[in-house]
Amino acid sequence: MADDKYDNFSDDLGFSDEGHSSETSSFHGQGGALTIGNKQYAWGLLWDIPHLNSEDEKLSKRKIAKEACIQAKNNNANLYLVTSTQYALGSSEYGHAKGMKTVATSLMDRWGDNFLACFEIEGYYYLVAVKDGIILPGSDIRVEDESEARSYINSKLSDDDSEEWSRIIAPAAFG
C-alpha cells in the first residue's frame, strides 16, 4: 500500500507549544497498529477538519498543522499527521509511531477520494468512510460486533445528504 500522497505521523512540525509534550496519558481515542505484509499501519485515529477563523482564510498545511498541534494537546495525543485538507491525531500509547503510515490514507491511495469500506479482520470489523477526499471523523474505527458494523454501513448509506459512494467494500455476508 503506497502512501506517498500523505504525510506520515509526526510528533513535531516546528510549532512551539509548551503544553504539548511527546509523552501522553489517556489519549481521547482508540486505535492500534495493523500489520499488512511486513509493514505496520495505524488505525483508530481522531480525524478532523480544521476550523477556519474566517471564510476568507485559505487552508495551508502549516495552518492545519498548527491546529493539529493544539488539538493534540487537548486530546492527550502525542502524534499527529497533516494532509492538504485535514489532520489526524494518534498516540504511541496505542501502538502508533512516528513515521507510521495509516490504513485510511493507504486505502485512499488505492481507491480514491469517495468510498465506504468494512473489512473483517481477525474477529473484528475495520470501518472507514471517505467523502470528497476527507476521511470522515468517527470513521477509521474497529468494532467487534457484526451488527454494529452493519449498522454503521447502513447509516452511511442512508444519510439524506449523502451522494452516492463511488465504491462500497463490505464482507460478502453483508449482502
Buried (B, 14 or more C-beta within 10 A) or exposed (E): BEBEEBBBBBBEBEBEEEEBEEEBEEBEBBBBBBEEEEEBBBBBBBBBBBEEEEEEEEBEBEBBBBBBBBBBBEBBBBBBBBBEBBBBBBBBBBBBBBEBBBBBBBBBBEBEEBBBBBBBEEEBBBBBBBBEEBBBBEBBBBBEEBEEBBEBBEEBEEEEEEEEBEEBBBBEEBE
